[in-house]
Amino acid sequence: MIFKSLFTLIYYAGLIAVIAVLSLIGLLFYQRSQIASLRKLQNTNEKNPNKIRLAFFHPKCNAGGGGEKVLWCMVESLMKKYSQGELEIVIYTGIYY
């Protein structure tokens, strides 16, 4: 009886170790693919490495509360401050037409 329970313990411990190793290998491959995709994104800005990218999240900009005017005044002032091609502005509005 002792040998049977010892064999079962060793079997399950080995099985857990194999699953853990396979999980780590999968995690490493996933991490490697994520790093490669980030490098692709970074390489898109090689033509002008000094380019500034700004993104604004303004999902209710057409609600009429006055926030849209503040947003566009801020965009206008940024465009006046930086020369053309030096600044890229993205505005997410959440509005689909």
N, C-alpha and C positions, 0 to 999 in steps of 0.2 A: 504494500500500500504506500509506503514512503517513497519508493522509487517511481511509482506512477504519478504522485503529486509533484515530485521533484522534476520529472520529465515535463509535466504540464506547465510548471512554473518557468522552466527554461524555454520551452516552446513559445509561450506568450511574451516573455521578455525579449526573445529574439524577434518575434513578430512586431512588437512595439518599436524596437530599435530600427528595423528595416523601414517601417512606416515613417519614423522620424527622419531618417536619412533621405528617403525619397521626397519628403515634404521640404526639407532644406534645399535639396537640389532644385526642386520646382520653384521655390522662392528665389533662389539665386538667378535662375533663368528669367523669371519675371522681372526682377530688379534690373537685370542686364538689358532687357528689352525696353524698360522704362527710361533708363539712362540713354540708350541709343536714340529714342524718340525725342528726349530733351535736347540732345546734341543737334539733332536735325533742326529743331526750333531755334536754337542759338545760332546755327550757321546761316539762317535766313537773314540775319542782321549783319553779315560780314561786309556788305557793300558800304554801309555807313554805321560803324560801331558806336558813334556818338549820338545816334538817333534816340530820341526820348519817346517812349510809348506810354500814353496815359489812357486808362479805361475808366469810364464812369458808369455806375449802375443807377439808373433813374427810371424805375419801372412805371411810375405814374406821372410821366412828364406832360401828359395832355389833360390832367385833371382840372387845370385852371386855378390851382392854389398859389401860383406865383413862383413856384420852384423852377419852372422851366425858364423863366426870364433870368433867374440867378445863374442857372446852368449855362445858358447861352452867353451871358455877360462874362462868365469865367472862361468859356472857350474863346471868346473874342479877345480877351485880355492876354490869354496864353498865345494866341496866334500873332498878336502884335509884338509880344516879347521875343518870340523865337522866329528865326528866319524860315522860309519855305523849305521843306525837305528835312528840317532838323527835328520836327515834332510830328508825331502821329497820334491822333485822338480817336478813340472808339467809344461810342455811347450806346449802351444797351438800354432800350426803352421798354421792352416787353410788349410792344404794340405790334400787332400783325394786321395788315390790311390786305 
